[in-house]
Amino acid sequence: MPNLEFKGKSFIYTHHLGVPYRELTVVPKKSCPAPKKKPSLDDNLIIHGDNLEALKALLPRYAGKVDCIYIDPPYNTGTEGWCYNDAVNAPLMREWLKNSANPVDKEDLQRHDKWLCMMWPRLQLLKELLAHSGSIWVSLDDNECHRARCVLDEIFGEDNFLANVIWEKADSPRMDAEFFSSRHDHVLVYAKAMDLVSFHRIKTANGEPPEHYNKEDDSGRRYYLKPLRSMGGQGETRAARPNLHYPLVAPDGSQVIPKLKDGSDGTWRWGQDKVEREGERIEWKKMPAGFVPYFRIYADNSDGIPPETIFYNSEVGSSRTSKLEIKQLFQEGSPFDTPKPVGLIQRILEISSNKNSLILDSFAGSGTTAHAVLALNSKDGGNRRFILCEMEDYADKLTAERVRRVIKGYKYSGTAKTELMPPENVTWTTFNNEKRREQILERIAGIESLEGKGFDDVKKEIKNGKLTVTGIKTIEEKMPGLGGSFTYVELGEPMGLETLLSEKPGKLPRFAALARYLFHTATGQTLDTKADKLKASGAPVLIGGTEVMQIYLHYQPNEKWLRSPAAAFNRTQAEAIAKKNKKSGKQVLVFAAAKFVSHRTLRELRVNFAQLPYSLHRIQPE
């Protein structure tokens, strides 16, 4: 597979591995916990800090557990004012960190290289956080979409590419455009593992498949027919695909071979093995020239329709919609220029998440992803959770404040609109079908009865061939909240060797936080939520285990204790641990600042020792 080369790639290729782990520090005053609950790292999270370090900090708790990732990174238009600020130890990267090279503007001849260097380590960490059944969705425009596609192919694998979804962001042309009026953005979609990815169909208004599924089999399943013969496109000749050229036996016993329109030998769409497996889907039609085979394409009525690669603004909202949404939330003044509409993220979540899914957005911006999660939970009774990362100073005053207002409600006077049924395609064919016509009219009559029962008006509209029904309610003082909660988090001190070896190490990590970090580093796995209750002791503490190993930590977040002999792992402790684990037959790994026991003794006891990142000279009496 061809790879995209860019300036700086060799320096950042493994940069994500060297990013230090940081503790996730709860900020109670900025959190919004559920009634009678304390802020918790097991709740929804809004993390303030560089998203590269935030993603690394999330690994010990959430590696392999995120079901859907949606990110809206800088589009790199040259006008956004974003800065490259990753501390990569290389002359080129240090030059980029200078004030003269930041922020990135349109005249910067290396702006595409900088953008790729910024994205590469973040995508690497996002992949580690993503569950095997999960998917990642990346919003971009034409500035970087093609380059991002190459990078995503390399990191996630080109076989895991699912779609380039087109979002119709504009609902009217820009009359001042010099050449083309841009109407769309891209959303690149990749799976972590194509054979395991979890996807859902789009629910339709009546649970019915599209109109062209106009036939039913004996069990009542709807389907339509498609010719089994290939239609003669490039590469569909007998010479190009000889394995797809073979005779089929028609109902009258005659043999039928595929022919192109010009009479030359063609091919079938299916191979012989598939004909044997799914031959019951083949239907024969009697034509003047003889029998012709077709095959059935079924629609699953209960699961809706497969998502298409165009998201129309009439269904998910436009840029204009998103600006109105945030203006409604912040009537004192719109604080964000380029939000995404809630409906767009909701559509993504409907496709890629379940009611208990974990959703991550590491370029949170105005917090639309959290808003969409809460709205969808309110709509279907789900318990989806979100994690947002935002590095800018507005993380509290904008990102978190938006989520607070969505949860609790907010001052608002005006009208609120609620979609009362999914948009439905309506054509003359629909109304010519008596059954479909009666179904639609029946549903509309039922919705009209809601007028005066929670809604001041029910608006029915057909636009671009789609019927929408919207409930309208006048709000005089306050918009009701959707409910929910979140914990606001800052990034703590690095747990890396360089910081912890310093004479003034700063605030030492809590026992539970260091335990999570060490367990993940040693095993690649995560500890469950009970690990948050782990506490230091005078002896090594069992922090968790795998199928083959038990892991202990001997540590107290106290610099005086760490300088004392009590911080050293000794023979008595090693023998007690070995005795306790003798029946399990598992290896033992003990983390401690130092040891007062020989390697030979530890080998005999089947105990392994790993030194914490503190220098030995500090383990000494005062």
N, C-alpha and C positions, 0 to 999 in steps of 0.2 A: 504494500500500500504506500503510495507517495505521501511524504510528510511535509508539512509546511515549515520552512526554515525562516527564522527572523532574528534580528540582532538582539543578543542577550539571552537567547534560548539556552545556551550551554551553561549559563550561570544560574538560571532559575529552574532548570530541569528537575532538580531534587530539592529545591529550596523549601518546599512544604515540610520536608522531613526535619529540617533544622529549626523550624519555628518553635519557640518555647511554649510549653503548656502554661496556662495561667488559671488561677482559681476563679470560679464564677462567684462573685460577691453580691449578695442580695442587698438591695437598697429599699428598706421597708417604706420610707416616706414617699417614694415615687411609685410604689407598687399599688395594685388595685386588687386586693385579695377578695375572695368570696366572703359573705357575711360570717362572722365568728371564726374565720380561718386566718392563719398566719401566712405570709408570703413563703412560697416553697419553690425549689428548683424543679419539682415535679409538675408545676402548673405551666400554663402558657408563659413564654419568656419574651421579654424585650431586652436585648443586650446592647449596651452602649459601648462601642469600642471598634477598633480596626477589625473588619470582618475576617481577615486572614487569621489573626490571633483568636478571634471569637470562634471560628470554625475549629481551630486546633483545640481550644478549651472544651468544646462540646464532645470531642471524640471519646474521652473516657466514659461518658454517660450515654451517648447516643450513636456510636459507630454502628452502622448497619441497621439502624432502626427508623430512619426517616422514610416515609412512604411517598412523599411528593415534594420536590424542590421546584420552586418558581423563583427566578431571579430576573431583575430588570437592571442590568449593569449600565454604566455610561455608554451611550451610543457612539461616543468618540466623534461627534460632529465638528469638534474644534471650537465650539462656543459654550461648552458646559462648565469649563473651569475646573475640571477634575485634575488631581495631582497624582503623579507616581511617587509613592512614599514607602515602598518595601525596602527594608534595610538589608539588601543583598551585598555581600562583601566582594565587590569587584570594581575596578576603576571606572568602567563604563557606567555602572549603576550608581556609583557615588556621584558621578557627573550629573546624572539625571536628577539627583536629589537636591541639587543646587537651586537656589531661588530663580536663577536665570533660566532654568530648564522647566520650571513649574510655575503656574499650571500649564497643562497641555493645550496649545491653541492650534488654530488651523494652519499657521505658518510653520509649525514644527514638522520637519521632514522625517522625524522618528516617532511621530505620534502613534502610528500603527504598531511599531515595535514595542513601544511602552505599554500600549493597551494589551497586547498579547502577553507581555511579561507580567502584567498585573493579573490577568485572567488565569494563566496557566496554573500557579500553585493553588488558587482558590478552587478551580475545577477539580484538581487532584483531591483536595480535602472533601469537597462536596461528594465526590464519588465514594470516598470511604464512609461517609455518613449515610449514604443512600442504601435502603434495604434492597435485597436481591429482586424483590417484586416491585420495586419503585421506579419512578421515572423523573427526569429533570426537564424543565421547560425554561427556555432562555429567550427573553424578548430582545429584539434588535431591529435596526433598520438596515438600509443598504450600505451604510458606511463600513460595517464590520461583519455582516452576516456571513459572507463567503469565507472570510478568514476564520471566523468562529466555527464554521462547519468543519473545516480541516482540523482544527484543534480538538473539537469534540470527537471527531472520527478517531483521532490518535489516542485520546484518553479513554473514551467509553467504548471504542470499537465501531467501525463503520457498519458492522452487521447489527448493531443495536440502535441504529438510526430508525426512528419511527415516522417522523413527518416534519415538513416545513409548513407550519400552519400560517395562513395569511389572515391577519386581523385587519378588518376594514375600519381603520381609525378615523377616517374623515367622512362626514356626512354631506359635504358640499365641496365643490372645487375651489382651489385658491386662485383667484383671478389675477393675482400679481406674480404667479409662477412664470419663470422665464421660458422654460421648455415644457416639462411635465408637472402637473399638479399631483404630488404624492398622496396616494389614498390609503396606503397600507403599511403595516409593519409586519415583521416576521416573528414567529415563535418556533424556535427549533426544539424538537422533542426527541429525547433519547431514553432508552431503557437501560437499567443496570445489567439485566440479563433478559434477552428477548424471549426465551422460552419460559420465563417465570413472571413476566411483567403483568400487573393487574390493571385491567382497563374495563370501563363500563360504557354501555351504549347510552345514547341520549334519549331521555324519556319524551314521548310525544304527548300531545294534549289528550288523546283518547286511547293511548296504548296501541294504536293501529300502525301498521307499516305504511310506507309511501304507496301512492295510488297504483303504481305500475306492478305492484305485487297483487295482481288481479285474478289469480287462480287459487283454488283450494284443493288439497289432496283428500283422501278418504278420512283422515284424522282431523281435518279442519285447518291444517297448517297452510298459510298463505305463501304463494311463490309466484315467480314469473319464469318464462322460458328464454333461453339464449341458445343460438346455434352452436352445436358441438364442433362444427367445422371452423377452423381458423379463417379469418376474413381476408387473408392474402397480404398481410403486412410484411415489412422487411424481415427476412429470416424465417418465413413460414412456408417455404417451399419444401418439397420432398427432399431435394438435395441438401438443404440446410438442416432439416430435422427428420432424418430417415426413420428414427424410432417412433415418430408420431404419424407415420404413414402405414396403415394396415387396414384390412377389411373389417367391417362390422356386419353382422347378420341382421337384416330387416325382418319385421313381422311376417312377411310373405316368404321368407327363406332366402331371399336374394342377398348377394353380398354388395355392400356399399363402400366405396372408397372415396376419400376426400378429394374434391376437385376445386381448383381456383376458378374465378369467373372467366378466365380466358381458356379454360379447358385443360390446363396443365395440372400435373399432380400436386396436390396441396397436403395439408396435415390436419389432424384432429387437435383439439385443445387439450385432451387428456391422453395420457399414456395407457397402454394395455393393462397395466397393474391397477390403475385407478378405475378403469372400466369394470374390472373384475370386482373391486371393492365397493363401488358406488353405482353399479349398473342400474339399481332401482330408480335413480334420479333421471335416467334417460327416457325421453318420450319421443315417439316417432310420429311424424306428420306425413299424410299421404298427399303428394304433390303430383301435378301432371306428368313430371318426368320420373316419378318414383318416390320411394320413402326417403325422408330427410330426418336425421337425428337432432334433437334438442336436449338440453339438460336443465333441470330445475334449480333455481337459486331461491332458497327459502329465507323467509324473514321470521325472526322470533318475536311474536307479538308482545310478549310480556316484558322483554328487555329493551324495547325501543329500537332505535336505528343507530348504526355505527357513526361516530363523529366524522364530519367531513373536514377537509383541510382548508376551508374558508369559514371564518367566524364573521358573520355579517354584523354591522353595528346595530341593525334593527333587532338583533337577538342578544348581543352581549354589551352594547353600549359603544360609544365613540369617545374621542378625546374631548368633545364638547360635553358629553355626559359626565365624564370624570371630573371636569372642572366645576360643573354644577354641583356634583356630589360633595366635593370638598368645600365649596363655597357655602353650601347649606350647613355643613358642620362647623365652619368658622365664619360666621356672619360678620365678625368684627374685621375680617379681611382675609382673602385667600393667601395662605402662606407657602404654597407649593405650585410650581409652574407646570410640571409634567406628570401628574398622577395617572394611574391606569383606572379604568372603570371597574367597579365592584363586580359587574356582570361578567366581565372577561375572566377574572380570577375564579369566580364561581363556576363558570363553564369548565375551566381547567380542573377544578376540584371535583366536579360531578363526574368527570371522565376518569380521573386518576386516583381518587381517594374513596375510602369507606367511612362509615360513621365514626370509627375510632382511630382514624389515621393521624399521623404526625406530619405536619407541613412546615417546611423551612423556607424562609426568604432572607438571604444574606445581603441583599441590597434593598433594605426595607423602604427607604424614602418616606412617603407620607403614611405608610401603614395600611395600604389597601388590602394586602394579603390577610392581615388579621381581621379587618372589617369583613372580608368575604367569608372567612372561616366562621366568624360569629353569626353572620347572616344565614349561612347555609345550615349551621347547627340549629338556629331558631326555626328555620323552614322545615327541616326533616327530623328534628329531635336528636341530632347527632352529638357526639362528644369528641369531635376533632380538636386537636391541639395545634398551636402555632408556636414557632420560634422565629423571632425577627432579630436581625443584626443591623445596626445603623451606627456609623462612625461619626457622623456630623454632630455639631452642637445641638441641633434641633431634635435629637433623639427623644428628649423629654418633652420639650415644649410643643412639638408637632407630632412626631410618630406616636409616642405614648399618650399624648393628650387626645389625639384623634380616637385611639382605642378606648380611653376612659369615657369619652363622650358617647361612643357607640354602645358601651356597656351600660352606663348609668342613665343615658338620655341627655339631651342638651336643649338650650333655649332656641326656640325656632318658631317663627310665625310664617305660615304659607301653606302650601299643599304638599301632601305626601302621596306618592303613587306606589301601588302594589300590583305586581303581575298576578292575575287571578287564574291564568292558564298558560301553558307554554305556547309560543307562537305556532300557528298551524298554517300549512300551505293550503290556499283556497283558490281553485280554478273553476272554469266552467265545467270541466270534467267532474270535479267534486260534486257540484250541484246537480249534474245530470245523473249521478249515481244516487238513487232514492235512499238507500240504506245510509250512505255517508251523509247525505243532506239532512236526514232526520236526526242523526247522531249529533251533528254540529248545532242544529237549531235547538235540540233538547238541552245541550250543554249551555248554550247562550241563555236560554230561558231560566235555567237553574242559577246562573251567575247573576242575571238581572234581578233575581229575588233578593240578592245581597244588598241592593240599594236601600239605604235607610237602616241597615243592620251593620253598623260599623263603618260604612262608606257613605259619603255625601253624594257620590255619583259613580256610575259604572260606565266607562267609556269603551266602546267597541270600534275598532278601526281596521281597515284592510289597506295595507301599504306594501308595495312591491310583492304582491301576491301572498302576503301573510296576514292572517287574522290575529289580532292581539286584543285581549280584554284586560283592562286596567281598572283597579279600584282607586278612587280618588277621595282623600280625606283632608279636611281643612284642619290645620294645627294652629292654635292661637298663641300658646305660651311655650310648651315644651314637647319635644319629640321623645316618645317613650324609648327606653334603652332596650337592647337585645339581651342583656344579661351576660354573665361570664366573668372572667377574672384574668389577671396576669401578674407576674413578678418582674420587677425592673432589676436589671443586673448590670454591674460594672465589672470590668476585668481586673483581677488582682495582680499581685506580683508574679513575675515569671518563676517557674519551678526549675529553671535550667541550671546547669552546673556553674556557669559564669557568675550568675547573681548570688547563688547560695554559697559560693566560695569566698565572696567578698568579706572584708572585715565588718562591713555594715550591711548585712543581707536584707534589711528591710523587714517588712511584716512576713513572718513565716507562715506557710500554708497550714490550714487546719488539718487535723489527722485524717478526717474522712476524705477531704479533697486530695491529699497526697496519696491516700490508699487507692482511690480511683485511678489516679494518674499512673501509679506504679503497676497496678493490676493490668491496666490496658497496655502499658508498655511491654510487660512481660508476656502477656498471653494474646494480645490483639482482641480480647473480649471485653465486655462491659459488666460491671457489677449492678445488681438490681437496686431498687430504691431503698432497701434496708441498710445499704452501705452508708447512707447519710447519718445513721445513728451510731456508727462506729466511734469509739472513744479511745484515747490513749490509756496505757496502763504501765505498771512498773516492769512488766514482762512483755515479750513479743505477742502481738494480737493476731489471731487468724482473721484475715480480711476477705478471703474467698478462695475458691478452688476450681479446678477443671477436672476432666476425666483422669488426668495423669499427675496432677500436682496440687499441693496445698501451699498457699502463699501467706506469709506472716510479715508484719511490720512492727519494728521496735523503734518508736519515735514519739517525741512530745514537742509541740510547737513552742519551745522554750529554749532560748539561746544558752542560758546558764546550764540547763540540764544537758544540752547537746555538747557542752564543753566538759562535762563530768564523766567519770568512769561508768556511771550508771547507764549511759547511752550505748555502751559496748555490749555486743552479743557474747555471752559467755558459755562455758561448757555445761554448767548446770541447766541453763535454759535449753541448750541444744539436746541434752539427754532427755529432758522432760517432753520436748516436742517430738523427738524420735519415738519415745515410748507411746505417746498418744496416737501417733500415726502408723504404728507398726502393723495393725490389723488391716488398714486400708491398702497397704502396699504402694502408696503413692510417694513420689518424690516430694521433697519439701524445699521451698525457697524462702529464705529469711532476708528481709531488707533491714539494715541497721547502719548506724554511722561508723561503727568499727566493730572488731571482734577480738575477744581474748580467748580464742580457741584455735587449735591448729587445723590446717587443711586436712591432714591425715585423719584426725578424729572426726571431722565433719564427713569425710568420705565413708568412714566406717559406719557412721550413724545415718547415712543417706540423706544428709542435710546439705543444701547448697546455700552459700552466702553471697549476697550482693550488697556492695557498699552504697549507702546513700550519698548523694552529691555534697558531702561535707569533707573537708580535708582532715587527715588524721591529727595534724598538729593542734587542732582545736579540742580534741578529746584528752583533756588533761585537768588535773585538780587546779582550783583557783590558787 
